[in-house]
Amino acid sequence: MTAFWIILTGSLVAICCSLLGSYLILRRMAMVGDAISHAVLPGIVLAFLFSGSRETLPMLIGAACLGVFTTVIIELFHQKARLQSDAAIGITFTWLFAIGIILISFFADNIDLDQDCVLYGEIAMVPLDMIVSATGWQFGPRPVWILGFTLLLIITFISIGYKGLFITTFNPEYAKAIGISTVFWHYSLMSAVSLTTVVSFESVGAILVVAFLIVPPATAYLIVDDLKKMLILSSIFGLLSAISGYYLAYLINGSIAGAMATMTGVFFTIVFIFQKIRTKNATQVPNF
């Protein structure tokens, strides 16, 4: 049963991240997830200072707020300072991460502040965090319920906002011309990304979240040129990476999150090579 909960947790994270990551890839903002994973550190410290508690919930709330703030700052630098997206992302996450380190050294140096609960995580520990009723009945791990609810929110968000997200992703100028707010859909998407990454950090760690946000959608991007197909295919690649990654970790007795992230790269490499061979064969002129 332990294996089931670990694979289910990894699969939920993979699908959540792959769906949103598809839009990030198409918008050329793939590294936003990595920026959020570093920039949430000040939120963790501020949550501790305001709440006086090291419980997970205040830490996650603080991290989520800083995640949204990070996307606002990135967009501000990109639009107002006319910086390229990658430069705006790099400046923002290094600056906020450094502020977090300073806050820890000043206000929480002697406190065992558990920033690991958001930044690193350990998916192998998920089965230990069970929700238990007063009668002793186990309802499953808490992260599974949280991630399941997050996945429902993401699917609902994409279903309702599919048209707005589609137009603002592929043709923002046309969207403005017909009265669709590009700002609204941008920050809605970034808020969803921030929520998903922060919720996932506690369970699987930052590295795996970033891998699921980028690699499965990039793999699907190599194969299809239709958004709906890309969303479905990226989710499938993420799901396969989570399942095969667990068994790879079991086989080599290694890190589960590391193995899952490795499998995303394996699937990408296989598809990349296949596409190269296919393209080469298609462009060859028959010799009569």
Backbone bond lengths (Angstrom), bond angles and torsions (degrees), N, CA, C in turn:
res aa  C-N    CA-C-N  psi(-1)  N-CA   C-N-CA  omega(-1)  CA-C   N-CA-C  phi
1 M - - - 1.472 - - 1.527 111.66 -
2 T 1.330 115.40 -29.66 1.471 119.88 178.20 1.518 111.04 -60.08
3 A 1.339 116.03 -44.91 1.464 120.51 179.61 1.529 110.73 -60.95
4 F 1.334 116.35 -39.93 1.462 120.39 -179.48 1.523 111.48 -60.42
5 W 1.347 117.09 -46.05 1.461 120.30 -178.00 1.529 111.48 -66.62
6 I 1.337 116.17 -38.12 1.464 119.53 179.30 1.519 110.66 -66.34
7 I 1.328 116.91 -46.05 1.466 120.58 179.62 1.525 110.80 -64.97
8 L 1.339 116.96 -40.24 1.461 120.25 179.04 1.522 111.05 -63.22
9 T 1.324 116.85 -42.39 1.467 120.38 178.26 1.520 110.82 -62.46
10 G 1.337 116.47 -47.60 1.460 119.85 178.54 1.519 112.36 -61.68
11 S 1.335 116.47 -37.08 1.468 120.81 -179.75 1.524 111.40 -68.00
12 L 1.334 117.03 -41.48 1.468 120.75 178.48 1.526 110.95 -63.07
13 V 1.331 115.91 -44.32 1.467 119.75 177.55 1.526 110.01 -62.62
14 A 1.330 116.35 -42.95 1.459 120.70 -177.99 1.528 111.73 -60.76
15 I 1.334 117.29 -44.93 1.466 120.48 -178.46 1.529 110.54 -69.04
16 C 1.334 117.06 -44.14 1.473 120.49 178.26 1.527 110.92 -56.74
17 C 1.319 115.36 -50.37 1.459 120.14 -176.34 1.528 112.10 -69.82
18 S 1.328 116.81 -37.97 1.465 119.80 -178.56 1.523 112.18 -65.57
19 L 1.330 116.93 -39.62 1.463 120.34 179.19 1.522 111.18 -62.07
20 L 1.327 116.18 -49.06 1.464 119.69 -179.23 1.528 111.22 -73.74
21 G 1.330 116.22 -34.66 1.459 119.69 -179.98 1.517 112.91 -63.15
22 S 1.323 117.24 -28.03 1.465 120.11 177.35 1.524 110.94 -59.63
23 Y 1.332 115.66 -41.85 1.468 119.58 178.34 1.531 111.11 -70.10
24 L 1.332 116.97 -35.97 1.463 119.83 178.49 1.520 111.19 -65.25
25 I 1.333 116.52 -40.40 1.466 120.36 177.90 1.517 110.44 -61.75
26 L 1.319 116.25 -47.04 1.461 120.58 -177.98 1.522 112.46 -67.61
27 R 1.337 116.92 -29.18 1.467 121.49 178.44 1.532 112.45 -89.67
28 R 1.326 116.97 2.63 1.467 123.09 -179.19 1.527 111.49 58.95
29 M 1.326 115.75 42.86 1.466 122.09 178.68 1.531 109.69 -129.17
30 A 1.317 116.17 40.01 1.456 120.82 -172.50 1.530 113.25 -62.74
31 M 1.316 117.78 -29.51 1.461 120.32 -174.08 1.526 113.46 -89.71
32 V 1.328 117.54 8.56 1.467 119.92 177.05 1.523 110.82 -60.98
33 G 1.329 117.10 -39.49 1.463 120.26 179.01 1.514 112.08 -60.89
34 D 1.323 116.74 -40.97 1.465 120.75 177.57 1.526 110.41 -65.32
35 A 1.327 116.65 -39.49 1.467 120.47 178.25 1.522 111.15 -61.90
36 I 1.327 116.37 -44.44 1.467 120.64 -179.81 1.530 110.42 -63.05
37 S 1.335 116.67 -39.74 1.466 120.03 -177.50 1.525 111.97 -62.23
38 H 1.331 117.91 -29.14 1.460 120.94 177.65 1.525 112.05 -90.37
39 A 1.320 116.25 -34.15 1.463 120.01 -171.47 1.518 113.70 -79.70
40 V 1.332 118.74 -11.95 1.462 120.04 -176.60 1.523 113.03 -77.96
41 L 1.335 118.12 -8.31 1.462 120.47 -177.12 1.536 113.23 -57.18
42 P 1.346 119.65 -43.81 1.477 118.30 176.52 1.523 112.30 -60.48
43 G 1.321 117.55 -33.69 1.458 120.51 178.62 1.508 111.85 -63.84
44 I 1.332 116.86 -36.95 1.463 120.73 178.25 1.522 110.40 -64.29
45 V 1.335 116.04 -44.78 1.469 120.60 -179.18 1.521 110.62 -65.89
46 L 1.330 116.78 -45.35 1.468 120.06 -179.17 1.524 110.83 -64.92
47 A 1.315 116.96 -36.49 1.471 120.25 177.40 1.526 110.17 -61.78
48 F 1.313 116.38 -40.14 1.467 120.03 177.83 1.524 111.34 -66.57
49 L 1.349 116.46 -41.86 1.462 119.92 -177.73 1.530 111.20 -66.41
50 F 1.331 117.76 -38.09 1.461 120.96 -177.95 1.535 112.20 -79.12
51 S 1.324 116.03 -37.68 1.466 119.30 -175.94 1.519 112.83 -92.96
52 G 1.334 116.81 -23.57 1.456 120.22 -176.18 1.522 112.16 67.34
53 S 1.324 116.96 17.23 1.454 121.78 -176.03 1.521 110.05 -126.74
54 R 1.332 115.41 148.48 1.458 120.87 175.80 1.524 111.36 -104.71
55 E 1.342 116.08 17.63 1.456 119.82 178.18 1.530 110.38 -66.11
56 T 1.327 115.36 156.31 1.458 120.76 -175.74 1.528 112.88 -64.42
57 L 1.344 117.45 -41.90 1.465 120.90 -174.47 1.525 112.79 -59.03
58 P 1.362 120.19 -51.02 1.467 118.77 177.14 1.518 113.01 -59.23
59 M 1.337 116.21 -37.39 1.459 119.73 178.77 1.526 111.20 -62.64
60 L 1.329 116.23 -42.92 1.457 120.23 -179.50 1.523 111.77 -67.50
61 I 1.340 116.32 -38.55 1.474 120.07 178.04 1.523 110.16 -63.70
62 G 1.329 116.01 -46.64 1.459 119.81 178.33 1.510 112.03 -61.02
63 A 1.334 116.68 -42.63 1.457 120.80 179.28 1.526 111.33 -65.27
64 A 1.339 116.90 -39.92 1.467 120.67 -179.56 1.531 110.90 -64.15
65 C 1.330 116.61 -41.82 1.467 120.30 178.79 1.522 110.90 -62.95
66 L 1.334 116.96 -42.41 1.465 120.00 177.75 1.519 111.26 -68.57
67 G 1.330 116.91 -29.75 1.458 119.18 176.96 1.515 111.48 -63.86
68 V 1.329 116.86 -44.90 1.466 121.28 177.35 1.529 109.85 -64.95
69 F 1.338 116.59 -42.73 1.462 121.09 178.77 1.530 110.69 -59.83
70 T 1.327 116.25 -37.89 1.466 120.80 178.80 1.520 111.21 -60.18
71 T 1.324 116.85 -45.12 1.468 119.73 -179.69 1.526 111.42 -65.58
72 V 1.335 116.89 -34.33 1.468 120.35 177.71 1.529 110.22 -65.36
73 I 1.329 116.66 -44.66 1.464 120.85 -179.74 1.525 111.02 -64.79
74 I 1.334 116.22 -41.49 1.465 119.96 178.84 1.524 110.60 -59.45
75 E 1.322 116.26 -46.39 1.464 120.54 -179.81 1.517 110.97 -66.31
76 L 1.327 117.63 -36.59 1.468 121.49 178.42 1.521 110.87 -62.53
77 F 1.324 116.48 -46.36 1.467 120.19 178.82 1.526 110.95 -64.96
78 H 1.349 115.45 -36.98 1.459 119.57 -177.72 1.532 111.74 -70.12
79 Q 1.335 116.31 -42.71 1.454 120.27 -175.58 1.526 112.92 -84.13
80 K 1.320 116.35 -47.58 1.469 120.34 -174.13 1.523 113.13 -83.31
81 A 1.331 116.70 -41.52 1.466 119.63 -179.65 1.524 112.26 -90.18
82 R 1.342 115.91 -3.17 1.462 122.62 177.97 1.538 112.47 57.23
83 L 1.335 115.48 35.91 1.452 120.61 174.01 1.520 109.68 -84.32
84 Q 1.330 115.95 151.43 1.462 119.14 173.20 1.525 108.72 -66.70
85 S 1.332 116.50 155.19 1.460 121.09 -175.66 1.519 112.46 -57.44
86 D 1.357 116.56 -42.91 1.459 118.89 -178.19 1.524 111.79 -65.37
87 A 1.344 117.00 -36.67 1.461 120.12 177.95 1.526 110.98 -68.38
88 A 1.339 116.24 -41.97 1.466 120.20 178.71 1.526 111.04 -62.32
89 I 1.333 116.54 -40.80 1.463 120.97 178.51 1.525 110.83 -64.90
90 G 1.339 117.00 -45.27 1.458 121.46 -179.11 1.516 112.69 -62.48
91 I 1.312 116.80 -43.74 1.463 120.85 179.80 1.519 110.70 -64.99
92 T 1.310 116.97 -44.39 1.468 121.22 -174.85 1.517 112.27 -65.47
93 F 1.338 117.11 -49.28 1.469 117.10 -173.31 1.530 111.91 -73.59
94 T 1.349 118.47 -32.77 1.464 119.04 177.07 1.524 111.08 -69.41
95 W 1.332 116.08 -38.16 1.464 120.73 -179.66 1.520 111.09 -66.50
96 L 1.336 117.03 -48.50 1.459 120.19 -178.92 1.527 111.83 -68.78
97 F 1.319 117.12 -37.03 1.458 119.94 177.77 1.529 110.70 -63.41
98 A 1.334 116.19 -40.67 1.461 120.17 178.20 1.527 111.27 -65.16
99 I 1.341 116.36 -39.14 1.465 119.96 176.67 1.524 110.24 -61.58
100 G 1.314 116.87 -40.43 1.461 120.65 178.23 1.514 112.11 -60.70
101 I 1.325 116.83 -42.42 1.468 121.02 178.39 1.521 110.72 -63.08
102 I 1.341 116.34 -41.70 1.472 120.14 178.98 1.527 110.73 -64.63
103 L 1.331 117.08 -42.63 1.462 120.51 179.12 1.531 111.44 -61.21
104 I 1.332 116.08 -39.66 1.466 119.33 178.27 1.522 110.59 -64.29
105 S 1.335 116.93 -43.44 1.462 120.09 -177.82 1.522 112.32 -67.19
106 F 1.336 117.35 -29.36 1.459 120.54 -178.41 1.527 113.11 -87.27
107 F 1.335 116.08 -43.97 1.462 120.03 -169.90 1.523 114.62 -109.55
108 A 1.309 118.22 -18.99 1.467 118.85 -174.16 1.522 112.21 -135.96
109 D 1.315 116.25 28.36 1.459 119.69 -176.13 1.525 112.00 -65.36
110 N 1.327 116.58 -34.47 1.464 121.18 -178.23 1.533 112.86 -99.04
111 I 1.333 115.83 9.95 1.469 121.01 -178.82 1.527 109.14 -107.40
112 D 1.315 115.86 137.79 1.466 120.11 175.97 1.521 108.37 -78.83
113 L 1.334 115.34 73.87 1.461 120.88 -176.60 1.518 109.81 -80.11
114 D 1.315 115.08 119.68 1.459 120.50 -171.25 1.522 111.79 -86.26
115 Q 1.358 116.42 68.72 1.458 119.10 174.87 1.515 111.70 -69.21
116 D 1.354 116.19 -14.92 1.458 119.48 177.63 1.521 111.93 -61.70
117 C 1.346 116.87 -28.01 1.466 119.89 -176.97 1.513 111.40 -61.54
118 V 1.331 117.54 -23.78 1.454 119.99 179.33 1.522 112.40 -108.82
119 L 1.318 117.47 -38.72 1.453 120.03 -172.31 1.523 114.13 -82.46
120 Y 1.316 117.95 -34.48 1.454 119.44 -170.73 1.529 112.64 -115.39
121 G 1.297 118.11 -60.19 1.458 120.10 177.95 1.518 112.45 68.00
122 E 1.319 115.88 170.28 1.463 121.71 176.55 1.517 108.07 -155.01
123 I 1.316 115.32 108.50 1.459 120.47 -174.21 1.525 111.87 -65.33
124 A 1.337 117.38 -25.78 1.462 120.21 179.58 1.526 112.39 -66.23
125 M 1.349 116.45 -20.05 1.458 120.34 -178.89 1.529 113.14 -88.26
126 V 1.311 117.29 -5.23 1.470 121.38 -177.63 1.527 112.77 -55.23
127 P 1.334 119.89 -45.39 1.478 119.37 -178.30 1.528 113.92 -63.71
128 L 1.328 118.00 -15.49 1.467 120.45 -179.68 1.523 112.38 -82.23
129 D 1.347 116.43 -17.27 1.465 120.78 -176.43 1.533 109.87 -96.17
130 M 1.322 115.91 64.12 1.451 121.62 -175.91 1.536 112.12 -82.94
131 I 1.321 115.52 146.48 1.466 121.59 169.49 1.523 107.34 -89.34
132 V 1.309 116.53 117.41 1.460 121.61 -174.93 1.522 109.29 -119.03
133 S 1.334 116.22 130.53 1.464 120.91 178.76 1.521 110.24 -77.19
134 A 1.328 115.58 172.62 1.468 120.90 179.50 1.520 111.86 -63.63
135 T 1.323 116.21 -25.53 1.469 120.38 179.69 1.531 112.67 -89.23
136 G 1.341 115.34 0.49 1.459 119.22 178.23 1.511 114.74 92.72
137 W 1.331 117.33 5.43 1.465 121.08 179.73 1.532 109.71 -77.93
138 Q 1.338 116.59 130.39 1.456 122.01 -179.19 1.527 110.42 -93.64
139 F 1.343 114.76 127.75 1.469 121.23 -178.44 1.524 112.51 -101.98
140 G 1.315 117.62 7.98 1.455 120.61 -179.09 1.515 111.75 101.57
141 P 1.321 117.05 167.33 1.460 121.18 -178.77 1.534 112.36 -65.14
142 R 1.311 115.76 142.53 1.464 120.98 178.63 1.530 112.50 -58.94
143 P 1.365 119.67 -43.37 1.472 119.02 179.33 1.523 113.63 -59.01
144 V 1.326 117.84 -32.51 1.472 120.27 -179.98 1.521 110.53 -64.73
145 W 1.325 116.96 -43.05 1.461 120.59 178.11 1.528 111.36 -65.12
146 I 1.330 116.12 -42.78 1.472 120.12 179.97 1.524 110.45 -63.47
147 L 1.321 116.08 -46.50 1.469 119.99 -179.18 1.521 111.90 -68.50
148 G 1.333 116.75 -35.72 1.462 119.88 176.44 1.514 111.55 -62.76
149 F 1.340 116.26 -43.01 1.458 120.25 177.46 1.527 110.74 -65.86
150 T 1.332 116.74 -38.82 1.470 120.90 177.50 1.522 111.09 -62.50
151 L 1.333 117.02 -41.37 1.463 120.73 178.68 1.528 110.98 -62.49
152 L 1.332 117.48 -41.46 1.462 120.55 176.89 1.529 111.01 -61.03
153 L 1.328 116.71 -41.40 1.461 120.70 177.90 1.522 111.16 -62.12
154 I 1.326 116.29 -43.01 1.465 120.38 -178.70 1.527 110.91 -66.02
155 I 1.328 116.90 -45.30 1.468 120.07 179.07 1.525 110.67 -61.96
156 T 1.330 116.68 -41.24 1.465 120.92 177.54 1.523 110.73 -63.57
157 F 1.324 115.99 -44.47 1.468 121.26 179.64 1.526 111.51 -60.25
158 I 1.329 116.80 -46.83 1.463 120.70 -178.84 1.532 110.94 -68.42
159 S 1.331 116.56 -38.16 1.465 119.81 -179.64 1.521 111.49 -65.23
160 I 1.328 116.32 -46.16 1.460 120.57 -178.95 1.527 111.22 -71.21
161 G 1.325 116.04 -41.31 1.466 120.04 -174.10 1.508 114.29 -100.15
162 Y 1.333 117.62 19.69 1.468 119.69 -174.66 1.533 111.89 -58.47
163 K 1.323 116.80 -45.82 1.467 120.17 -177.51 1.525 110.87 -63.86
164 G 1.342 116.77 -47.00 1.452 120.28 -179.18 1.517 111.95 -63.32
165 L 1.328 116.75 -43.25 1.459 120.60 178.49 1.519 111.17 -65.69
166 F 1.329 116.55 -38.77 1.466 121.22 -178.77 1.527 110.82 -63.21
167 I 1.330 116.17 -51.45 1.467 119.91 -175.61 1.529 111.20 -67.71
168 T 1.329 117.58 -43.24 1.469 119.97 -178.49 1.523 111.98 -71.50
169 T 1.321 117.43 -19.40 1.466 120.09 177.50 1.520 111.16 -81.30
170 F 1.328 117.15 -44.65 1.460 120.71 -173.65 1.529 113.88 -93.41
171 N 1.325 117.57 -29.80 1.470 119.44 -177.93 1.527 109.98 -147.76
172 P 1.338 117.50 75.52 1.465 119.87 -177.20 1.526 113.60 -63.45
173 E 1.320 117.11 -30.99 1.466 119.95 179.92 1.530 110.41 -67.18
174 Y 1.325 116.51 -41.82 1.458 120.33 176.91 1.523 110.73 -65.33
175 A 1.336 116.10 -37.64 1.464 120.69 178.43 1.528 110.72 -60.65
176 K 1.326 116.78 -42.93 1.464 120.33 177.95 1.524 110.98 -64.00
177 A 1.332 115.45 -38.99 1.464 120.10 -177.22 1.521 112.39 -64.98
178 I 1.330 117.69 -32.51 1.470 120.36 -178.72 1.529 112.07 -97.99
179 G 1.331 116.12 9.06 1.463 119.99 172.61 1.517 116.37 90.58
180 I 1.330 117.78 13.63 1.468 120.81 176.89 1.518 109.09 -89.02
181 S 1.307 116.81 128.61 1.468 121.61 -176.95 1.526 110.80 -77.15
182 T 1.321 116.25 110.46 1.466 120.20 176.41 1.527 111.16 -70.08
183 V 1.321 116.51 -31.92 1.470 120.82 179.92 1.530 110.26 -64.93
184 F 1.331 115.80 -45.44 1.467 120.29 -179.24 1.517 111.21 -60.01
185 W 1.331 117.78 -47.65 1.455 120.71 -176.87 1.521 111.50 -72.00
186 H 1.327 116.39 -31.27 1.465 118.89 176.92 1.525 110.70 -63.79
187 Y 1.330 116.31 -49.92 1.458 118.89 -177.30 1.524 112.29 -74.38
188 S 1.308 117.08 -26.18 1.465 119.01 173.35 1.520 110.33 -65.06
189 L 1.329 115.87 -45.11 1.462 120.28 178.00 1.520 111.06 -64.18
190 M 1.329 117.57 -44.37 1.461 121.03 -179.19 1.527 111.49 -65.11
191 S 1.327 116.74 -35.00 1.473 120.12 176.75 1.523 110.43 -65.74
192 A 1.328 116.04 -40.62 1.467 120.33 177.87 1.525 110.79 -64.69
193 V 1.328 116.43 -40.73 1.467 120.61 177.65 1.526 110.43 -64.02
194 S 1.325 116.29 -43.93 1.461 120.74 179.93 1.524 110.94 -61.79
195 L 1.332 116.69 -46.83 1.462 120.66 179.02 1.526 111.21 -59.62
196 T 1.320 116.33 -46.35 1.466 120.38 -177.14 1.522 112.06 -64.85
197 T 1.320 116.68 -44.88 1.458 119.67 -178.02 1.523 111.35 -65.12
198 V 1.314 116.82 -44.53 1.464 120.22 -178.25 1.523 111.34 -66.48
199 V 1.338 117.06 -42.88 1.462 120.56 178.71 1.528 110.56 -63.20
200 S 1.327 116.91 -35.68 1.459 121.23 -177.33 1.521 113.43 -78.15
201 F 1.343 117.10 -26.95 1.462 120.69 -175.78 1.521 112.18 -55.35
202 E 1.323 116.58 -44.90 1.455 120.80 -174.56 1.517 111.70 -59.71
203 S 1.319 116.36 -35.04 1.461 120.72 -174.13 1.516 112.95 -89.07
204 V 1.327 117.51 -44.40 1.468 119.38 -169.60 1.523 113.86 -117.59
205 G 1.330 118.78 -14.96 1.451 120.29 -179.86 1.519 113.08 92.07
206 A 1.329 114.87 158.68 1.456 121.27 -172.55 1.524 112.84 -66.67
207 I 1.322 117.33 -38.97 1.462 120.12 -175.37 1.526 111.04 -61.51
208 L 1.318 116.27 -45.10 1.461 119.59 -178.54 1.520 111.55 -68.53
209 V 1.336 117.52 -36.55 1.456 120.86 177.92 1.527 110.28 -61.37
210 V 1.325 116.59 -47.70 1.466 120.83 179.71 1.530 110.41 -62.40
211 A 1.342 116.69 -40.59 1.465 120.41 179.03 1.524 111.26 -61.69
212 F 1.335 117.40 -44.83 1.464 120.97 -179.87 1.528 111.44 -69.53
213 L 1.315 118.10 -30.86 1.465 120.96 178.70 1.524 112.07 -68.34
214 I 1.320 116.87 -31.90 1.461 120.20 -169.97 1.524 113.01 -106.47
215 V 1.344 117.15 -51.81 1.467 119.65 -165.65 1.529 113.97 -71.71
216 P 1.347 120.85 -50.37 1.474 117.87 178.44 1.532 113.80 -58.75
217 P 1.361 119.52 -44.05 1.471 118.10 176.34 1.526 112.52 -62.53
218 A 1.344 116.93 -37.95 1.467 119.80 178.42 1.521 110.77 -65.46
219 T 1.323 117.01 -35.79 1.466 121.29 177.34 1.524 110.78 -65.24
220 A 1.323 115.75 -45.02 1.466 119.87 178.15 1.526 111.00 -64.77
221 Y 1.311 116.56 -34.73 1.472 121.68 -179.44 1.531 111.64 -61.56
222 L 1.334 116.59 -29.23 1.467 120.59 179.21 1.523 112.48 -69.90
223 I 1.329 115.94 -22.73 1.466 120.00 -171.30 1.516 113.06 -102.44
224 V 1.341 117.53 -44.21 1.465 121.05 -171.07 1.526 111.10 -115.51
225 D 1.333 114.88 159.72 1.462 121.00 176.13 1.524 110.68 -125.89
226 D 1.329 116.64 24.39 1.459 122.84 177.87 1.524 108.00 -121.79
227 L 1.334 117.33 131.14 1.459 121.00 -174.07 1.523 112.51 -61.72
228 K 1.327 117.22 -45.85 1.464 119.62 -179.21 1.528 111.57 -60.90
229 K 1.327 115.94 -42.77 1.460 120.01 177.74 1.520 110.78 -65.44
230 M 1.327 116.20 -36.18 1.464 120.07 179.25 1.522 111.11 -65.33
231 L 1.341 117.31 -41.69 1.459 121.25 178.23 1.526 111.06 -61.23
232 I 1.321 115.59 -44.88 1.475 120.09 -178.67 1.527 110.78 -68.06
233 L 1.332 116.30 -46.52 1.463 120.56 -175.83 1.526 111.78 -68.12
234 S 1.311 116.96 -38.70 1.468 119.58 178.35 1.524 110.76 -64.38
235 S 1.333 116.60 -37.53 1.468 120.36 176.26 1.520 111.16 -64.38
236 I 1.329 116.38 -39.06 1.467 120.58 178.76 1.522 110.82 -64.90
237 F 1.338 116.50 -44.49 1.467 120.11 178.07 1.532 111.01 -62.79
238 G 1.331 116.82 -39.75 1.453 120.00 177.22 1.515 111.57 -63.85
239 L 1.327 116.19 -42.90 1.462 121.74 179.56 1.527 111.04 -63.11
240 L 1.328 116.80 -45.18 1.462 120.89 178.68 1.522 111.40 -63.90
241 S 1.325 116.50 -36.48 1.471 120.56 178.88 1.522 111.13 -65.74
242 A 1.329 116.39 -40.05 1.467 120.42 179.60 1.527 110.90 -65.32
243 I 1.322 116.43 -44.87 1.471 120.40 -177.58 1.528 110.98 -68.44
244 S 1.327 115.96 -51.71 1.470 119.28 -177.87 1.524 110.89 -67.64
245 G 1.334 117.35 -31.97 1.464 120.69 178.90 1.510 112.45 -64.31
246 Y 1.342 116.20 -37.72 1.471 118.98 178.32 1.527 110.70 -62.75
247 Y 1.324 116.44 -46.37 1.461 119.43 -177.29 1.535 111.46 -71.59
248 L 1.324 117.37 -28.86 1.463 119.98 173.38 1.525 110.09 -64.84
249 A 1.331 116.26 -44.57 1.462 120.49 178.42 1.528 110.98 -62.78
250 Y 1.333 116.22 -39.30 1.466 120.63 177.85 1.529 110.93 -64.23
251 L 1.334 115.48 -38.02 1.464 120.52 -177.30 1.524 111.60 -69.26
252 I 1.320 116.60 -41.94 1.472 120.38 -176.07 1.521 112.45 -98.76
253 N 1.360 116.67 -0.64 1.464 122.01 -178.80 1.537 110.41 56.82
254 G 1.332 114.99 48.54 1.463 120.19 -176.95 1.520 111.89 -120.70
255 S 1.329 115.81 -167.87 1.456 122.57 -179.49 1.525 110.48 -67.40
256 I 1.321 115.92 129.55 1.465 119.86 -179.58 1.526 110.51 -68.98
257 A 1.349 116.12 -47.97 1.467 119.29 179.62 1.527 110.66 -61.45
258 G 1.344 116.87 -40.89 1.462 119.98 178.55 1.514 112.11 -63.97
259 A 1.329 116.53 -38.38 1.461 120.26 179.92 1.525 111.15 -68.60
260 M 1.340 116.69 -39.71 1.466 119.73 178.09 1.531 110.55 -64.17
261 A 1.329 116.78 -42.91 1.466 120.31 177.83 1.523 110.61 -63.91
262 T 1.333 116.56 -37.32 1.467 120.50 177.98 1.519 111.31 -63.05
263 M 1.330 116.76 -39.97 1.463 120.03 -178.69 1.527 111.93 -67.54
264 T 1.332 117.42 -29.80 1.467 118.02 174.70 1.522 110.21 -61.35
265 G 1.347 115.42 -40.13 1.462 119.70 177.18 1.514 112.86 -68.32
266 V 1.325 116.72 -35.32 1.471 120.84 178.13 1.529 110.56 -63.33
267 F 1.326 116.38 -47.16 1.470 119.67 179.43 1.529 110.89 -63.83
268 F 1.326 116.53 -39.52 1.465 119.24 178.24 1.528 110.71 -62.14
269 T 1.336 116.83 -44.08 1.467 120.83 -179.41 1.519 111.50 -62.93
270 I 1.333 116.54 -42.54 1.463 120.57 179.29 1.531 110.78 -61.56
271 V 1.325 116.44 -46.90 1.467 120.18 -179.46 1.520 110.49 -66.17
272 F 1.325 117.13 -40.08 1.475 121.32 179.62 1.530 110.69 -60.28
273 I 1.337 116.62 -47.55 1.464 120.66 179.74 1.528 110.51 -64.18
274 F 1.326 116.37 -43.32 1.459 120.54 179.10 1.522 111.08 -59.61
275 Q 1.334 116.71 -43.58 1.459 120.58 -179.66 1.519 111.85 -67.08
276 K 1.320 117.09 -36.73 1.467 120.41 177.60 1.520 110.94 -64.12
277 I 1.341 116.21 -44.22 1.467 120.27 178.94 1.524 110.39 -64.39
278 R 1.329 115.48 -42.06 1.467 120.43 -179.37 1.525 110.93 -64.03
279 T 1.337 116.36 -43.12 1.469 120.42 179.65 1.521 111.06 -65.45
280 K 1.328 115.87 -40.96 1.462 119.97 179.80 1.515 111.07 -62.95
281 N 1.320 117.28 -43.48 1.468 121.04 179.53 1.522 111.77 -66.38
282 A 1.338 115.76 -34.88 1.467 119.80 -178.33 1.518 112.35 -71.38
283 T 1.345 116.26 -28.46 1.458 119.92 -176.64 1.513 113.06 -93.05
284 Q 1.327 117.52 -7.72 1.451 120.02 178.38 1.526 111.49 -70.24
285 V 1.322 116.61 134.00 1.465 121.60 179.33 1.519 109.32 -88.51
286 P 1.329 118.97 127.50 1.465 120.25 179.53 1.521 112.00 -60.44
287 N 1.313 116.48 140.07 1.456 121.63 179.63 1.532 109.13 -102.29
288 F 1.347 115.82 104.87 1.475 120.70 -177.85 1.529 109.87 -93.94
